[in-house]
């Protein structure tokens, strides 16, 4: 799959995983995944399958509705046997349960909400197609979602973060050994994430022909498959250029299209980037759990403060709904409130 784009590679991989999961599903359930294929990504459908598998396993093992039946024995009319109380019990079950691999799984309000949303979508599909007479799943009360504080790097922490990535200060002896070989690459990755607000998947998915230094532009594939051009600063340009110069020296990378590669000379994984961010950030701010998404939040917040234009921030970050951007990046600070107090004059 080397000639495929990273986005298409992931799409194919997730489609294969989905088919594997669906082997244990009842036949009628396959209609649901076919029906939503044109409106959802392969990853979304895979996550739906994981969540619905949990629901089906609970239904046959934790209730008296289907005694003696296996998941693949269920029929579409069996969906009418569920009542509101069953869904309430399922919501309680999701708090903590043991999965098919024997691992204890716990869910907070967001985890529960996602899994219940999958069940609601599933029942809604068959009700709309008049394959079941009632849709009691639509009456499930979703858990209340509390806003989480936006965790990001402050301006001085961002400076220190990049300094640590470049110098290796604070790394252990073993980490210093690896740092000698990865410093220029790591500086390029972290500068790119902090300087553009890229998602980690967009970062690792970059290919060499996606970069145009003449216009300081990147061609990236957003969630959903849309391709856009994202522009970067001269500071990001220098970091990228330095890495690509070093990368070009390695003859083993001649046929590898990925911009960022591992020490095994293959495209770096999202998990590897997450580990790198955690390693460097824990030195600068050990009390904050910094992830690639928090670097994205850092960029979004600073961009909003610089432009005061929420629509620019939404467009650059690739948010489909500007309300998402408002919720995360346009919190009114005390300074803005103070300025607002004198903005309206009652008498001249």
C-alpha positions in Angstrom: 0.0 0.0 0.0 3.0 2.3 -0.3 1.6 4.1 -3.3 -1.6 4.9 -1.5 -2.1 8.1 0.4 -2.0 7.8 4.1 -5.7 8.7 4.3 -6.6 5.9 1.9 -4.3 3.4 3.7 -6.1 4.1 6.9 -9.5 3.9 5.2 -8.6 0.4 3.8 -7.2 -0.7 7.1 -10.3 0.4 9.1 -12.6 -1.2 6.5 -10.8 -4.5 7.0 -11.1 -4.2 10.8 -14.8 -3.5 10.4 -15.4 -6.6 8.4 -13.6 -8.6 11.0 -15.8 -7.3 13.8 -19.0 -7.7 11.8 -18.4 -11.4 11.4 -20.0 -12.0 14.9 -22.9 -9.6 14.3 -26.5 -10.8 13.3 -27.2 -10.6 9.6 -29.7 -7.8 9.9 -27.1 -5.5 11.5 -25.0 -5.4 8.4 -27.8 -3.3 6.7 -27.1 -0.5 9.2 -23.4 -0.3 8.3 -24.2 -0.4 4.6 -26.9 2.3 5.0 -24.5 4.8 6.7 -21.6 4.1 4.4 -22.0 7.2 2.3 -22.4 9.6 5.3 -19.7 8.3 7.6 -16.0 7.6 7.5 -14.6 4.0 7.9 -13.2 4.9 11.3 -16.6 6.2 12.5 -18.3 2.9 11.3 -15.5 0.9 13.0 -16.1 2.7 16.3 -19.9 2.2 15.9 -19.2 -1.5 15.5 -17.0 -1.7 18.7 -19.7 0.2 20.7 -22.6 -2.0 19.3 -20.6 -5.1 20.0 -20.5 -4.1 23.7 -24.3 -3.5 23.6 -25.1 -6.9 22.0 -22.8 -8.8 24.3 -24.5 -7.1 27.3 -27.9 -7.9 25.9 -27.3 -11.7 25.6 -25.2 -12.1 28.7 -26.6 -9.6 31.3 -30.4 -9.6 30.6 -33.1 -12.3 30.4 -34.3 -11.1 27.0 -32.5 -13.6 24.9 -31.8 -16.7 27.0 -29.9 -19.4 25.0 -29.2 -17.0 22.1 -25.9 -15.8 20.8 -25.4 -12.4 19.3 -25.4 -13.7 15.7 -28.8 -15.4 16.4 -30.6 -12.1 17.0 -33.3 -10.9 14.5 -34.4 -7.4 13.8 -37.7 -7.9 15.6 -35.7 -8.6 18.8 -35.0 -4.9 19.0 -38.6 -4.4 20.0 -38.1 -6.4 23.2 -36.0 -3.6 24.7 -37.7 -1.2 27.1 -36.6 2.1 28.6 -35.5 0.3 31.8 -33.1 -2.0 29.8 -31.4 1.1 28.4 -31.1 2.6 31.9 -29.5 -0.7 33.1 -27.1 -0.6 30.1 -26.1 2.9 31.0 -25.3 1.8 34.5 -23.4 -1.3 33.2 -21.2 1.0 31.1 -19.7 2.5 34.2 -17.5 -0.5 34.7 -17.6 -3.9 33.0 -15.3 -6.7 31.8 -14.8 -6.9 28.1 -14.4 -10.1 25.9 -10.7 -10.0 26.5 -11.1 -10.0 30.3 -10.0 -6.4 30.7 -11.9 -4.1 33.0 -13.4 -1.2 31.1 -14.6 2.0 32.7 -16.5 4.9 31.1 -17.1 8.4 32.3 -19.8 10.7 30.9 -18.2 11.1 27.5 -17.6 7.4 27.0 -21.1 6.6 28.0 -22.5 9.3 25.7 -20.6 7.9 22.7 -21.7 4.4 23.3 -25.4 5.4 23.8 -25.3 7.5 20.7 -24.3 4.4 18.7 -27.2 2.5 20.1 -29.6 5.3 19.4 -28.4 5.6 15.8 -28.8 1.9 15.3 -32.4 1.7 16.5 -33.3 4.9 14.6 -32.1 3.3 11.4 -34.5 0.4 11.6 -37.4 2.5 12.9 -37.1 4.9 10.0 -37.2 2.0 7.6 -40.3 0.6 9.3 -38.5 -2.6 10.2 -39.4 -2.1 13.9 -42.6 -0.5 15.2 -41.1 1.5 18.1 -37.9 3.3 18.9 -37.5 3.4 22.6 -33.8 4.0 22.3 -34.6 7.6 21.2 -36.0 8.2 24.7 -32.7 7.4 26.5 -31.6 10.4 28.5 -28.0 11.1 27.5 -25.5 11.7 30.4 -24.9 15.4 31.2 -21.5 16.4 29.7 -19.6 18.8 31.8 -17.2 21.2 30.0 -13.5 20.3 30.5 -11.0 23.0 31.1 -8.9 23.7 28.0 -5.4 22.4 28.8 -2.7 24.0 26.7 0.9 25.3 26.9 1.2 28.9 28.0 3.4 31.1 25.8 6.5 30.7 27.9 5.9 26.9 28.2 5.7 26.6 24.4 9.1 28.3 24.1 10.6 26.0 26.8 9.0 23.0 25.1 10.7 23.7 21.8 14.0 24.4 23.6 13.8 21.0 25.3 13.0 19.3 22.0 16.1 20.9 20.5 18.5 20.6 23.4 17.4 17.3 24.9 17.7 19.0 28.4 16.2 16.8 31.1 16.1 13.6 29.1 17.4 10.4 30.7 20.7 8.8 29.6 18.9 6.3 27.3 16.6 9.0 25.8 19.7 11.3 25.1 21.1 8.4 23.0 18.0 8.4 20.8 17.7 12.1 20.8 21.0 12.4 18.9 19.4 10.6 16.0 16.0 12.2 16.1 16.5 15.8 17.2 16.1 17.5 13.9 13.0 15.4 13.0 11.4 16.0 16.4 12.0 19.7 16.2 10.3 19.7 12.8 7.3 17.7 14.1 6.8 19.8 17.2 7.3 23.1 15.4 4.8 22.0 12.8 2.2 21.0 15.3 2.6 24.1 17.4 2.8 26.4 14.4 -0.1 25.1 12.3 -2.6 23.4 14.7 -2.5 20.2 12.6 -4.1 17.1 13.9 -1.6 14.3 14.7 -3.1 12.1 11.9 -2.7 15.0 9.4 0.9 15.4 10.5 1.9 11.8 10.2 0.0 11.5 6.9 2.0 14.1 5.1 3.9 13.0 2.0 6.9 14.7 0.5 4.9 15.9 -2.5 2.4 17.6 -0.1 4.9 20.4 0.7 5.4 23.5 -1.4 8.2 25.7 0.0 7.5 28.3 -2.7 4.3 29.3 -1.1 4.9 27.8 2.4 1.9 25.5 1.9 0.9 22.0 2.9 -1.7 19.8 1.2 -3.5 17.9 3.9 -6.5 15.6 4.1 -8.9 16.6 6.8 -11.3 14.4 8.7 -13.9 13.2 6.2 -11.4 13.2 3.3 -11.5 16.8 2.2 -8.2 18.1 1.0 -7.1 21.7 1.8 -4.0 23.8 1.5 -2.7 25.0 4.9 0.0 27.7 5.1 2.9 27.9 7.5 5.3 30.5 8.8 9.0 30.9 8.0 9.8 29.5 11.4 8.0 26.2 10.5 9.7 26.4 7.0 13.2 26.3 8.5 12.4 23.4 10.8 10.8 21.4 8.0 13.6 22.2 5.5 16.3 21.2 8.1 14.6 17.8 8.6 14.1 17.1 4.9 17.8 17.9 4.2 18.8 15.3 6.8 16.1 12.8 5.6 17.5 13.1 2.0 20.9 11.7 3.1 19.4 8.4 4.2 19.4 6.1 1.1 16.9 3.7 2.8 14.2 6.4 2.6 14.4 6.9 -1.2 11.1 5.0 -1.9 9.3 6.1 1.3 6.8 8.9 0.5 6.2 9.9 4.2 7.6 13.2 5.4 8.2 12.0 8.9 9.7 8.6 9.5 10.7 6.3 12.3 14.2 4.9 13.1 13.0 1.9 11.2 12.7 4.0 8.1 8.9 3.8 7.8 6.2 6.3 8.3 6.0 7.4 11.9 2.9 6.4 13.7 0.4 8.6 15.6 1.2 6.6 18.7 4.9 7.4 18.4 4.2 11.1 18.0 2.0 11.0 21.1 4.8 9.4 23.1 7.3 12.1 21.9 5.0 14.9 22.9 4.5 13.4 26.3 8.2 12.8 26.8 9.2 16.4 26.1 6.2 18.1 27.7 6.6 16.2 31.0 10.0 17.9 31.4 8.5 21.4 30.9 5.2 21.1 32.7 4.9 17.8 34.6 1.5 18.6 36.1 -0.2 19.0 32.7 -1.1 16.1 30.5 0.0 17.4 27.2 -0.9 15.5 24.0 -0.7 16.5 20.3 -4.3 17.7 20.6 -3.2 20.0 23.4 -0.6 21.5 21.1 -3.4 22.1 18.6 -5.4 23.8 21.4 -2.3 25.9 22.2 -2.1 27.1 18.5 -5.9 27.7 18.3 -5.9 29.8 21.5 -2.9 31.9 20.4 -4.4 32.4 16.9 -7.6 33.6 18.3 -5.9 36.0 20.6 -3.8 37.3 17.7 -6.7 37.7 15.2 -9.8 38.0 17.4 -11.6 36.3 14.5 -13.3 33.1 15.4 -14.1 32.3 11.8 -10.4 32.4 10.8 -9.6 30.0 13.7 -12.4 27.6 12.7 -11.3 27.6 9.0 -7.6 27.0 9.8 -8.3 24.3 12.3 -10.8 22.6 10.0 -13.8 22.8 12.3 -17.1 22.2 10.4 -19.1 23.9 13.1 -17.9 27.3 14.3 -19.7 26.7 17.6 -17.0 24.1 18.4 -14.4 26.7 17.9 -16.2 29.2 20.1 -16.6 26.7 22.9 -12.9 25.9 23.0 -11.1 29.0 22.0 -13.2 32.1 22.5 -13.6 32.1 26.3 -13.8 35.7 27.4 -10.9 36.6 29.7 -11.0 39.1 32.6 -9.1 41.6 30.5 -11.7 41.5 27.8 -14.5 41.9 30.4 -12.7 45.0 31.8 -12.4 46.5 28.4 -16.1 45.7 27.7 -17.1 47.6 30.9 -16.0 50.9 29.3 -17.0 50.2 25.8 -20.6 51.6 26.1 -21.0 55.3 27.0 -24.3 56.4 28.4 -23.9 60.2 28.3 -21.5 62.3 26.3 
